[in-house]
């Protein structure tokens, strides 16, 4: 069944972002990234206090391919 979409506003779109409005069969990524972050990372808010005594981020990953994107162009 087709989607009926009204007025929308896109403020910004990142370089590897997807804007999906309405019906779609497949959405395939063109790029991949792996992010490692320690304790207290990605925390947002006003007046935020984070106390980490000994924080270690283990970056060992034995997977060779996490998200294959071959053929998604």
Residue frames relative to the residue before (quaternion, step in Angstrom):
aa qw qx qy qz dx dy dz
X 1.0000 0.0000 0.0000 0.0000 0.00 0.00 0.00
X 0.4494 -0.7109 0.4628 0.2802 3.63 -0.73 0.93
X 0.4151 -0.6901 0.5371 0.2510 3.52 -1.16 0.66
X 0.2353 -0.7337 0.6185 0.1542 3.54 -1.12 0.71
X 0.0743 -0.8180 0.5700 -0.0210 3.55 -0.49 1.25
X 0.3222 -0.7516 0.5460 0.1820 3.55 -0.90 0.95
X 0.7702 -0.3027 0.2597 0.4977 3.55 -1.19 -0.56
X 0.0271 0.7854 -0.6177 0.0291 3.58 -1.01 0.81
X 0.2141 -0.7612 0.6007 0.1173 3.55 -1.28 0.47
X 0.1565 -0.7660 0.6191 0.0740 3.58 -0.86 1.01
X 0.2958 -0.7834 0.5229 0.1592 3.59 -0.52 1.17
X 0.7790 -0.1715 0.1269 0.5896 3.57 0.93 -0.86
X 0.1543 -0.7580 0.6288 0.0788 3.54 -1.25 0.59
X 0.4286 -0.7164 0.4946 0.2417 3.57 -0.84 1.00
X 0.7011 -0.4945 0.3158 0.4052 3.56 -1.29 0.26
X 0.7853 0.2319 -0.1395 0.5568 3.63 1.01 -0.67
X 0.3915 0.7409 -0.4569 0.2984 3.57 1.10 0.65
X 0.2546 -0.7264 0.6156 0.1689 3.52 -1.35 0.33
X 0.1497 -0.7511 0.6365 0.0910 3.57 -0.93 0.92
X 0.0663 -0.8141 0.5765 -0.0215 3.55 -0.53 1.22
X 0.1004 0.7724 -0.6169 0.1131 3.56 -0.64 1.15
X 0.8070 0.2128 -0.1742 0.5226 3.58 -0.61 1.09
X 0.7670 -0.3557 0.2709 0.4603 3.56 -1.25 -0.49
X 0.0299 0.7806 -0.6232 0.0368 3.55 -1.19 0.63
X 0.3568 -0.7109 0.5596 0.2328 3.56 -1.14 0.64
X 0.8094 -0.0503 0.0892 0.5783 3.58 0.75 -1.06
X 0.1030 -0.7384 0.6623 0.0746 3.54 -1.12 0.80
X 0.0322 -0.8207 0.5693 -0.0373 3.57 -0.58 1.17
X 0.4055 -0.7199 0.5047 0.2504 3.61 -0.86 0.92
X 0.3477 -0.7282 0.5559 0.1994 3.55 -1.22 0.64
X 0.7869 0.1914 -0.1092 0.5763 3.60 1.19 -0.30
X 0.1877 -0.7655 0.6041 0.1176 3.54 -1.30 0.26
X 0.0312 -0.7830 0.6212 0.0032 3.54 -1.21 0.54
X 0.1922 -0.7542 0.6161 0.1214 3.55 -1.13 0.64
X 0.1318 -0.8166 0.5616 0.0210 3.56 -0.68 1.12
X 0.1135 -0.7666 0.6301 0.0499 3.54 -0.96 0.95
X 0.0540 0.8009 -0.5926 0.0674 3.57 -0.87 0.90
X 0.3976 -0.7263 0.5172 0.2168 3.55 -1.03 0.82
X 0.7445 -0.3776 0.2939 0.4656 3.52 -1.31 -0.12
X 0.7904 0.2849 -0.2350 0.4888 3.55 -0.95 0.92
X 0.5183 0.6325 -0.4293 0.3835 3.59 1.21 -0.04
X 0.8226 0.2356 -0.2069 0.4744 3.54 -1.29 0.53
X 0.4360 0.6708 -0.4831 0.3559 3.61 1.12 0.53
X 0.0447 -0.7972 0.6020 -0.0037 3.54 -0.87 0.97
X 0.4171 0.6936 -0.5243 0.2648 3.54 -1.18 0.51
X 0.5171 -0.6161 0.4969 0.3258 3.53 -1.34 0.17
X 0.8426 0.1135 -0.1006 0.5168 3.58 -0.91 0.92
X 0.2775 0.7912 -0.4963 0.2252 3.58 1.03 0.80
X 0.0549 -0.7819 0.6209 0.0100 3.59 -0.87 0.99
X 0.0084 -0.7946 0.6058 -0.0404 3.56 -0.70 1.13
X 0.0823 -0.7951 0.6008 0.0130 3.56 -0.83 1.02
X 0.0509 0.7824 -0.6149 0.0850 3.56 -0.59 1.21
X 0.3351 -0.7630 0.5172 0.1948 3.56 -0.52 1.13
X 0.7950 -0.0585 0.0908 0.5969 3.60 0.50 -1.19
X 0.0358 0.8178 -0.5691 0.0780 3.56 -0.16 1.29
X 0.0107 0.7832 -0.6195 0.0517 3.57 -0.80 1.07
X 0.1940 -0.7655 0.6036 0.1098 3.58 -0.91 0.93
X 0.2628 -0.7701 0.5656 0.1342 3.57 -0.60 1.18
X 0.1104 -0.8340 0.5401 0.0244 3.58 -0.47 1.20
X 0.4256 0.6863 -0.4896 0.3288 3.62 1.15 0.36
X 0.0547 0.7817 -0.6163 0.0788 3.56 -0.71 1.10
X 0.2660 -0.8106 0.5036 0.1364 3.56 -0.50 1.16
X 0.5111 0.6161 -0.4402 0.4068 3.61 1.23 -0.01
X 0.3692 -0.7132 0.5476 0.2349 3.57 -1.00 0.79
X 0.7868 0.0793 -0.0176 0.6119 3.59 0.93 -0.91
X 0.2038 -0.7962 0.5600 0.1046 3.57 -0.71 1.06
X 0.7994 0.0237 0.0265 0.5997 3.57 0.96 -0.86
X 0.1797 -0.8096 0.5468 0.1153 3.60 -0.07 1.20
X 0.0992 -0.8039 0.5857 0.0306 3.57 -0.90 0.96
X 0.3369 0.7466 -0.5042 0.2738 3.59 1.20 0.41
X 0.8183 0.2377 -0.1854 0.4894 3.57 -0.85 0.94
X 0.5498 0.6287 -0.3999 0.3775 3.61 1.21 0.17
X 0.4781 0.6804 -0.4429 0.3352 3.62 1.17 0.16
